Amino acid sequence: MSTNPQSNTRSILGTLRQLLSDPMGLIGFILVTSFVLIALLAPFIAPFDPIKIDIIAKLQGPSLEHWLGTDQLGRDTLSRLMYGAQIALWVAVTSIGSAVCIGAVLGSIAGYGPKWLDNTIMLIFDTLRSYPVIMFALAVVAIFGPSLTTIILIIVITSCPTYGRLIRTQTLTLRNAEHTLSARALGLSAPVILFRHIMPNAIGPVLIVASMDVPYVIALESSLSFLGLGIRPPTPSWGGMLNDGYSFIRNSPWLVASAGLPLILVTIGFTFLGEQLRDTFDPKLRG
């Protein structure tokens, strides 16, 4: 069956118009778009090199030259925040994207496959979710060492059971739908039915949940970096900047404020946008 590009375009524009008609959705859209643009354009719009040390200019307050001041090594705080946004976006997109893919595959197999396979996959999910995330993260970091790859691995392992369970629930509902039964009657194989007829109809709620998990992922990366178990210096990280600012909070409070504000705004932006997306695609959940 062919699709009409003009109809698809009108549908997308209508969804975007409905999304932006609500003040909460508009605020979320602006904050999320600003975060993504700053992260992508950081190499072009950052006024200074984020890792260049200038001891003479250390711990300077906000000024016309350094809008958000400098840190204990004289590095420009605004530039480091912009590059920190790049790291945060990379961690969020890579880890959540991988977790959604793995969870979607395992969850759909669990929901469509035999009972013993469903029980086995659910046991694995329950085992992974039984450990507190922070304790699990500390154990993994202690074994493999702090790095960007380690943080992404931790997030993928702890997040995929959530998406897998959600996909499984959707699959259990769709496996007896008319289009699925028709595809089965035509002799289509189980993988074809899963990837062509079930997963496209089940992935929507998962993507909404994933968008609302972005601030959690960014906060987890920042927490580990704050504890010295995440991104290693001199790579800019919001959590690392919070740790640096905490050491000089009495004399230079702008460092903590500058690093903490983006975390708050990103959390608000993705939460508002996710709530409005949920209401847009599932009107029964309004209110």
Phi, psi and omega in degrees: 000128183277155179249150180263114181300322180296321178295319178296320179296317178296323179295317179294316180296322178295319177296317179296320179296318179293324179295318184276351180288338179267134181303322179295318177294322179295314179298315179299317180297317180295315182293316181293317179298318179297317179299314181294317181295317179297318180296317183287327185261007183307317180297340184259333186252348179294129185287337183223165172291124187290343182246006179284126182268135177220087186301327181298327184263018186292144175053038174278145178285173178303137181210179178294330179279315178242097188300325180246020178079190179231162181267194186290348177250009178080012180277143184292123184292319181297316179297319180292325176295319179296315178289331174295325175298324178296316178296315181299317180295318180297315179298315183296311184293314183294311185289314181291321177300315179294319180295320179295316180298311181295315180296323180294318180294309182293320181294319179292323177295318179296319182285333184258337185279186180292166186296321183295324179289321176300314180295323181293314180294320178295325177296319177296315178300315181295324179295317180294324182277351183285339180272135172302137188300314183296317179296319177296319179296317179297321179294316180295317179296322179296329181276312187261347181089154181286131177192168178296320180297320180296317180297315179298318179299317180298314182295319180297314183295320184277343184261328186298329176299325179297312180291325179296318179295321180294316177296320179300316179299316178295321181294319178299328179285320186275344185295336178252013176289161185298317183292329177288317178296324178294317179296323178292323179293332178282356177088016178290146182287162181300315178301321179295317179297319181296310188277340181257328190244334183257307186299318178300330180272346183255347188281340184305303179301328180293319180294324178294315177298320180297321179296327179281346178273350182302311179298327177296318180295316179296320178294323178295315177298319180294323180296315179294321178293324177298324180277359182081016183246011183243236181295131183274142175299153006269012179300128182293132176215139181299320178294318177297323178292324175297319178296316178296317181292327180298327181291338182237028188295331182287322182266331185224070184293343182293338180294314179292318180297319182292322181280332181279328182299316178300323178298318180294314183294320179295319178298314178297316183298308182289328178293312178298315182295318179296319178298317181289324175297318178299315180293326181291317185270346177221082184301339180294340181269001180299139179077000000 
